[in-house]
C-alpha cells in the first residue's frame, strides 16, 4: 500500500472537505496518523474528515494531555479537532492513541 502525507486545510470551514497544499509520498505501511475536525459517531467509533476511527483500544488524551475515558473523550472532543495514530485496516483506523486539540493552540 502506498502511503501519502497530505497537508492542507478544511474549506469551506465546517464542510469536512480538505484542500491539499502539499503531498509527500512515504514508504508503504499500515501505520497512519490523521488529524482534523472531530465528528461524533457511535461509541467506540468517531470520524475525522470522513475517516472512521475505532477508539476502543486507544490511549485517549484531553486538550491538556491528561489520559481520559472513552466517554469523556467523545464528549469533550465535540467542537474541537483530534489527532489519531493507529493501524489502517480496510477503511477503518484502529487507534492506538488519540488526543483533542484546538487548531492554533498547540
Secondary structure, 3 states (H helix, E strand, C coil): CCEEEEEEEECCCCCCCEEEEEEEEECCCCEEEEEEEEECCCCCEEEECCEEEECCCCEEECCCCCEECHHHHHHHCCCCEEEEEEEEECCEEEEEEEEEECCCCC
